[in-house]
Structure formats: structure tokens, C-alpha cells
Amino acid sequence: MTAKRERDQVIERVLTGPGKAPATARRAAFDNAGVAEPVRALIDKVAKTAWKITDEDLAAPRAAQADDEIYEQVVAAALGQATRQRDAALAALDEATKPR
């Protein structure tokens, strides 16, 4: 199995496989677009500044959702951001190595 196929299977499982969070919520977190309150701020922080997340960032989501649902959305958000960064890096590499 190729690395791309394995990566695609992981993404597919995270987004559409069985879980506590609805697949639509996991997809929104993966895309960091259209995320519902109260997890929107947390998901955005996961995608942009994950190292700054504090217990306070989890307070509002925890008041409305189970930890399992929050976890699944955070994983989807991290995977989505990593995928976007990888794709951007590969595009930059392709551009830099393109024959002139």
C-alpha cells in the first residue's frame, strides 16, 4: 500500500468512521471552516496556535459536549492543518524545482 493511500485512509477514517462527534462536525474541524460554537475558538486555536491551548480553552466546549466529541474534533483539526501544511510544502517544492 502506498503512503498516499494510507494517508487517505487515515483521513477518511477520522472524518467518516464511527465516532461520538457527528461526521459533519469532524469535517468542519478538519477544514477549520463552519465549526459550530462552542468549539469554534478551540478548533481554530488547534489549527493556528496549538501550543497556546490552556485549560480555559476547553471550558466552553466541555460545558456543551462530551470529552470524546471534543477529542475527535481536535484530532480532525490537527490532521486537517497538517494536511494543508504538507500540501503547501509540496507545492512550494514543486515550484522551486520546476525547470526554467
MARBATOR-206803 format. One record per residue (C-alpha): chain; y, z, x; residue in three letters; residue number from 0. Coordinates in steps of 0.001 Angstrom, whole numbers. Layout:
N
<r cadena="A" py="Y" pz="Z" px="X" residuo="ALA" num="NUM"/>
...
***
This chain:
100
<r cadena="A" py="0" pz="0" px="0" residuo="MET" num="0"/>
<r cadena="A" py="3422" pz="-895" px="1336" residuo="THR" num="1"/>
<r cadena="A" py="6176" pz="1635" px="1926" residuo="ALA" num="2"/>
<r cadena="A" py="8355" pz="-97" px="-682" residuo="LYS" num="3"/>
<r cadena="A" py="5632" pz="101" px="-3293" residuo="ARG" num="4"/>
<r cadena="A" py="5033" pz="3778" px="-2520" residuo="GLU" num="5"/>
<r cadena="A" py="8776" pz="4474" px="-2780" residuo="ARG" num="6"/>
<r cadena="A" py="8961" pz="2609" px="-6089" residuo="ASP" num="7"/>
<r cadena="A" py="6028" pz="4633" px="-7424" residuo="GLN" num="8"/>
<r cadena="A" py="7701" pz="7905" px="-6488" residuo="VAL" num="9"/>
<r cadena="A" py="10923" pz="6836" px="-8203" residuo="ILE" num="10"/>
<r cadena="A" py="9008" pz="5692" px="-11283" residuo="GLU" num="11"/>
<r cadena="A" py="7106" pz="8996" px="-11469" residuo="ARG" num="12"/>
<r cadena="A" py="10261" pz="11074" px="-11151" residuo="VAL" num="13"/>
<r cadena="A" py="12100" pz="9042" px="-13762" residuo="LEU" num="14"/>
<r cadena="A" py="9427" pz="8344" px="-16370" residuo="THR" num="15"/>
<r cadena="A" py="6469" pz="10591" px="-15675" residuo="GLY" num="16"/>
<r cadena="A" py="5684" pz="13713" px="-17653" residuo="PRO" num="17"/>
<r cadena="A" py="8269" pz="16417" px="-17301" residuo="GLY" num="18"/>
<r cadena="A" py="10287" pz="19080" px="-19050" residuo="LYS" num="19"/>
<r cadena="A" py="13579" pz="17173" px="-18840" residuo="ALA" num="20"/>
<r cadena="A" py="13820" pz="14050" px="-21004" residuo="PRO" num="21"/>
<r cadena="A" py="13390" pz="10786" px="-19114" residuo="ALA" num="22"/>
<r cadena="A" py="16912" pz="9778" px="-20187" residuo="THR" num="23"/>
<r cadena="A" py="18341" pz="12901" px="-18541" residuo="ALA" num="24"/>
<r cadena="A" py="16387" pz="12252" px="-15344" residuo="ARG" num="25"/>
<r cadena="A" py="17581" pz="8611" px="-15273" residuo="ARG" num="26"/>
<r cadena="A" py="21193" pz="9703" px="-15802" residuo="ALA" num="27"/>
<r cadena="A" py="20847" pz="12198" px="-12941" residuo="ALA" num="28"/>
<r cadena="A" py="19262" pz="9537" px="-10702" residuo="PHE" num="29"/>
<r cadena="A" py="22182" pz="7189" px="-11428" residuo="ASP" num="30"/>
<r cadena="A" py="24755" pz="10025" px="-11395" residuo="ASN" num="31"/>
<r cadena="A" py="26221" pz="8399" px="-14496" residuo="ALA" num="32"/>
<r cadena="A" py="26300" pz="9581" px="-18072" residuo="GLY" num="33"/>
<r cadena="A" py="24961" pz="13035" px="-17241" residuo="VAL" num="34"/>
<r cadena="A" py="25380" pz="15433" px="-20148" residuo="ALA" num="35"/>
<r cadena="A" py="27097" pz="18780" px="-19950" residuo="GLU" num="36"/>
<r cadena="A" py="26468" pz="21400" px="-18755" residuo="PRO" num="37"/>
<r cadena="A" py="24556" pz="19936" px="-15797" residuo="VAL" num="38"/>
<r cadena="A" py="27037" pz="17133" px="-15037" residuo="ARG" num="39"/>
<r cadena="A" py="29002" pz="19067" px="-12393" residuo="ALA" num="40"/>
<r cadena="A" py="25812" pz="20289" px="-10697" residuo="LEU" num="41"/>
<r cadena="A" py="24286" pz="16808" px="-10568" residuo="ILE" num="42"/>
<r cadena="A" py="27492" pz="15336" px="-9181" residuo="ASP" num="43"/>
<r cadena="A" py="27560" pz="18039" px="-6522" residuo="LYS" num="44"/>
<r cadena="A" py="23920" pz="17354" px="-5616" residuo="VAL" num="45"/>
<r cadena="A" py="24788" pz="13685" px="-5109" residuo="ALA" num="46"/>
<r cadena="A" py="28010" pz="14213" px="-3182" residuo="LYS" num="47"/>
<r cadena="A" py="28088" pz="17636" px="-1532" residuo="THR" num="48"/>
<r cadena="A" py="24686" pz="19278" px="-1915" residuo="ALA" num="49"/>
<r cadena="A" py="25289" pz="21653" px="985" residuo="TRP" num="50"/>
<r cadena="A" py="28083" pz="23324" px="-1038" residuo="LYS" num="51"/>
<r cadena="A" py="25950" pz="24321" px="-4044" residuo="ILE" num="52"/>
<r cadena="A" py="26130" pz="28003" px="-4889" residuo="THR" num="53"/>
<r cadena="A" py="24543" pz="30279" px="-7473" residuo="ASP" num="54"/>
<r cadena="A" py="27690" pz="29861" px="-9565" residuo="GLU" num="55"/>
<r cadena="A" py="26998" pz="26122" px="-9848" residuo="ASP" num="56"/>
<r cadena="A" py="23726" pz="26978" px="-11599" residuo="LEU" num="57"/>
<r cadena="A" py="25161" pz="29452" px="-14109" residuo="ALA" num="58"/>
<r cadena="A" py="26266" pz="26988" px="-16809" residuo="ALA" num="59"/>
<r cadena="A" py="23146" pz="24804" px="-16603" residuo="PRO" num="60"/>
<r cadena="A" py="20891" pz="27874" px="-16734" residuo="ARG" num="61"/>
<r cadena="A" py="22630" pz="29101" px="-19877" residuo="ALA" num="62"/>
<r cadena="A" py="21656" pz="25881" px="-21662" residuo="ALA" num="63"/>
<r cadena="A" py="18435" pz="24612" px="-20052" residuo="GLN" num="64"/>
<r cadena="A" py="15200" pz="25900" px="-18580" residuo="ALA" num="65"/>
<r cadena="A" py="14926" pz="26027" px="-14810" residuo="ASP" num="66"/>
<r cadena="A" py="12213" pz="23340" px="-14874" residuo="ASP" num="67"/>
<r cadena="A" py="14564" pz="20905" px="-16624" residuo="GLU" num="68"/>
<r cadena="A" py="17366" pz="21609" px="-14181" residuo="ILE" num="69"/>
<r cadena="A" py="14998" pz="21228" px="-11219" residuo="TYR" num="70"/>
<r cadena="A" py="13743" pz="17848" px="-12417" residuo="GLU" num="71"/>
<r cadena="A" py="17299" pz="16571" px="-12832" residuo="GLN" num="72"/>
<r cadena="A" py="18301" pz="17867" px="-9395" residuo="VAL" num="73"/>
<r cadena="A" py="15296" pz="16126" px="-7813" residuo="VAL" num="74"/>
<r cadena="A" py="16201" pz="12896" px="-9634" residuo="ALA" num="75"/>
<r cadena="A" py="19819" pz="13191" px="-8486" residuo="ALA" num="76"/>
<r cadena="A" py="18828" pz="13751" px="-4863" residuo="ALA" num="77"/>
<r cadena="A" py="16359" pz="10867" px="-4965" residuo="LEU" num="78"/>
<r cadena="A" py="18967" pz="8590" px="-6547" residuo="GLY" num="79"/>
<r cadena="A" py="21571" pz="9430" px="-3923" residuo="GLN" num="80"/>
<r cadena="A" py="19072" pz="8970" px="-1097" residuo="ALA" num="81"/>
<r cadena="A" py="18084" pz="5593" px="-2547" residuo="THR" num="82"/>
<r cadena="A" py="21719" pz="4468" px="-2776" residuo="ARG" num="83"/>
<r cadena="A" py="22397" pz="5581" px="788" residuo="GLN" num="84"/>
<r cadena="A" py="19290" pz="3819" px="2092" residuo="ARG" num="85"/>
<r cadena="A" py="20183" pz="615" px="256" residuo="ASP" num="86"/>
<r cadena="A" py="23738" pz="740" px="1617" residuo="ALA" num="87"/>
<r cadena="A" py="22471" pz="1308" px="5155" residuo="ALA" num="88"/>
<r cadena="A" py="20052" pz="-1615" px="4910" residuo="LEU" num="89"/>
<r cadena="A" py="22800" pz="-3865" px="3525" residuo="ALA" num="90"/>
<r cadena="A" py="25100" pz="-2880" px="6390" residuo="ALA" num="91"/>
<r cadena="A" py="22324" pz="-3540" px="8907" residuo="LEU" num="92"/>
<r cadena="A" py="21646" pz="-6952" px="7367" residuo="ASP" num="93"/>
<r cadena="A" py="25333" pz="-7799" px="7515" residuo="GLU" num="94"/>
<r cadena="A" py="25673" pz="-6631" px="11121" residuo="ALA" num="95"/>
<r cadena="A" py="22666" pz="-8608" px="12293" residuo="THR" num="96"/>
<r cadena="A" py="23359" pz="-11777" px="10337" residuo="LYS" num="97"/>
<r cadena="A" py="23595" pz="-14839" px="12593" residuo="PRO" num="98"/>
<r cadena="A" py="27172" pz="-16024" px="13015" residuo="ARG" num="99"/>
***
